[in-house]
Amino acid sequence: MRRLLTIFCLVLPLGFIGAFKTFAAQNLGKASIQALDKVTTRISTLEIEIDKPVQFGTLLITLKKCQKTLPEETPETAAYVEIDELFGASASSRRFAGWFFASSPALSALDHPVYDFWLLDCSQPIKDDSEIR
């Protein structure tokens, strides 16, 4: 019985591997991110290119990867961003590193008392995918 249970536990997950479909996405070089300053209620749209940090308030936002599904797939836009908080001239602290999804802004959001960000779209095709690290 134990042997049968072991085999069942090892073989059953293999059937689920084929059920998960990977989606084809194109890598893009620019992201449009909406930024909210909760204190001043100022909303700004930031255009961020890969590996070119943009400062919003005391935060420095760096786009590492931006992807959009192909037109024949279910629409989804995702961006991997790193957000650092600046303290003075040279000190900083990593506040967030992860994926933003346009369809689910609250899925992996930055937890900050003053600022809020969400992904709008990815644009600007990259000529060569080797530019993405």
TILOPA-225753 format. One line per 10 residues: number of its first residue (from 0); their letters; for each residue x, y, z of C-alpha. Coordinates in pm, 1 decimal. Each point is the difference from the previous one (the first is absolute). Layout:
// TILOPA-225753
NUM	a	X Y Z  ...;
// end
This chain:
// TILOPA-225753
0	mrrlltifcl	0.0 0.0 0.0  281.2 239.0 89.9  176.7 -77.1 -326.7  -317.5 68.7 -197.1  -48.2 329.9 183.8  360.7 101.7 -77.1  -42.6 -78.1 -369.0  -331.0 188.9 -6.5  160.9 307.5 161.6  287.0 -3.9 -249.0;
10	vlplgfigaf	-201.0 -64.4 -317.5  -304.5 220.9 65.8  190.1 331.6 -14.7  145.2 -98.4 -339.2  -351.3 8.6 -145.3  -40.9 360.0 110.4  321.5 121.3 -160.3  -157.0 -2.8 -345.6  -305.4 186.5 130.7  199.2 315.7 65.7;
20	ktfaaqnlgk	38.8 189.0 -324.3  290.7 235.0 -43.4  -86.3 315.2 -185.9  200.3 157.2 -276.6  94.6 359.1 75.7  197.6 266.9 -172.4  266.4 188.5 190.9  -41.6 374.8 -14.5  232.8 281.2 103.2  -226.1 252.6 170.2;
30	asiqaldkvt	-272.2 -6.4 265.7  -271.6 251.0 83.7  -53.0 0.1 374.7  -259.8 207.1 181.2  133.6 154.9 321.0  -204.4 143.2 287.1  128.4 227.2 275.8  -257.1 -62.9 275.3  91.1 316.1 193.0  -41.6 249.8 -283.3;
40	tristleiei	-242.0 -223.0 -200.3  220.9 63.5 -303.9  -31.9 -266.1 -271.0  275.6 -24.9 -260.2  68.3 -231.8 -289.9  362.2 -109.8 -8.4  160.9 -123.3 -322.1  285.9 -225.0 110.1  252.8 -166.0 -230.2  187.8 -316.1 91.0;
50	dkpvqfgtll	293.3 64.0 235.7  -58.0 377.8 -0.3  -120.1 89.8 352.4  -267.6 266.2 47.7  -48.0 186.9 327.5  -347.1 67.4 140.1  9.8 177.4 334.6  247.4 -185.9 219.2  -26.1 -321.3 -204.0  219.3 -115.0 -287.0;
60	itlkkcqktl	-178.8 -234.4 -243.7  204.7 -224.5 -229.0  -162.4 -210.7 -270.7  174.8 -331.9 -57.9  -240.4 -177.6 -235.1  -327.1 83.2 -174.7  -210.8 -258.2 -181.4  -328.1 -4.0 -185.3  -177.6 -309.1 -127.3  -37.6 -48.6 -371.0;
70	peetpetaay	-333.0 109.1 -152.8  -128.8 -357.2 -34.8  50.1 -67.8 373.9  -206.2 118.4 296.6  96.3 366.1 50.6  255.6 52.8 276.7  274.1 251.5 62.7  267.4 -57.0 263.0  305.1 192.8 113.6  277.3 -89.8 241.4;
80	veidelfgas	99.5 308.1 197.5  232.8 85.8 285.0  -91.5 289.8 226.8  252.4 155.4 237.5  -65.4 267.9 260.2  262.9 273.6 9.4  131.3 138.1 329.2  231.3 295.5 -54.3  268.7 13.2 -265.8  131.7 -356.1 1.8;
90	assrrfagwf	-214.4 -221.7 224.4  -287.9 -207.0 -134.5  -214.4 -296.6 98.8  -172.1 -254.2 -226.7  -376.0 34.5 55.7  -126.3 -230.7 -275.2  128.6 -241.1 -261.9  -255.3 -197.5 -195.3  -256.7 -19.9 -276.9  -279.1 247.8 -65.8;
100	fasspalsal	-296.2 -131.6 -202.4  -227.0 241.7 -185.9  -304.1 -226.1 40.5  50.6 -38.7 378.1  150.7 314.8 153.8  -44.1 -121.3 358.4  159.6 -341.2 -60.2  355.1 105.1 83.3  -13.4 359.1 103.6  250.5 223.5 172.4;
110	dhpvydfwll	-100.4 47.9 363.3  96.6 362.1 65.1  -178.5 258.0 218.8  47.9 289.1 -246.3  27.8 -145.6 -352.7  -194.2 -247.2 -211.9  85.0 -134.2 -346.8  -175.1 -212.2 -261.1  89.8 -113.4 -349.5  -192.4 141.7 -294.1;
120	dcsqpikdds	175.7 -139.5 -307.6  324.6 -107.4 -166.0  118.3 148.9 -328.2  304.8 63.2 -221.1  105.2 -330.0 -157.7  355.7 -113.6 61.5  197.9 -90.5 -310.2  192.0 -278.9 171.1  -115.4 -200.6 304.2  363.5 -31.2 110.1;
130	eir	-29.1 358.7 127.9  -213.9 -139.0 284.6  211.6 -146.9 278.4;
// end
